[in-house]
Amino acid sequence: MAWQRRTKDELARRVARDIRDGAYVNLGIGMPTLVANHLPPGTEVILHSENGILGMGPAPAEGEEDYDLINAGKQPVTLLAGGAYFHHADSFAMMRGGHLDICVLGAFQVSATGDLANWHTGEKDAIPAVGGAMDLAVGAKQTWVMMDLLTKDGRSKLVERCAYPLTAIACVKRVYTDLATFECTRQGLRLVDTVDGLSAAELEKLVGLPLAAPAP
């Protein structure tokens, strides 16, 4: 194998690279929170957390955590100058009202046309965890997904049709994974980039779906 997977931090850096200056962005629970640590210097991105924070900064240094200041995943965060706290209901009004440019979410599955399944696997012993995912997926101007491409048993999380309960339909615009970046279109998946050494043909075999070539 001539290629290496992106580490979680490398993946977060790849996502951060595509966030435009001045964007209002929600980072979902799990891997997406790492994006806050990799925003390019000099870029102003206003980070939102659904529990009622706007102007969130990167994770605090070890020993400087304040557990009265946490994100929606109960992780300690920092607040940048000009940041604000507000009621949960106001936070959801921002999410539902189209005031966020981008949300970055994790996922169990994403379909080739952008359907999102990220709140429940449908297993009898699984604990549903919808949170604000549905509100974010349909309320943000763009929904991006950040996840490993394959499950632990080697199955692609990018699928022709989601087998798990849907969070929202045709909402995902981009999928950032440890092996490649994709766009979801009405016609199916378009490849944006891959890790060094991984060919489009090899990737297509891993995904199990046709991949349109990157845009010129």
Secondary structure, DSSP 8 states (H G I E B T S, - for coil): -------HHHHHHHHHHTS-TT-EEEE-SSGGGGGGGG--TT---EEEETTTEEEE-S---TT---TTSB-TTS-B--EEEEEEE--HHHHHHHHHTT--SEEEE--SEEETT--EE-S----TT-----TTHHHHHHHSSEEEEEE-SB-TTS-BSEESS--S--SBSS-EEEEEESSEEEEEETTEEEEEEE-TT--HHHHHHHHTS-EE----
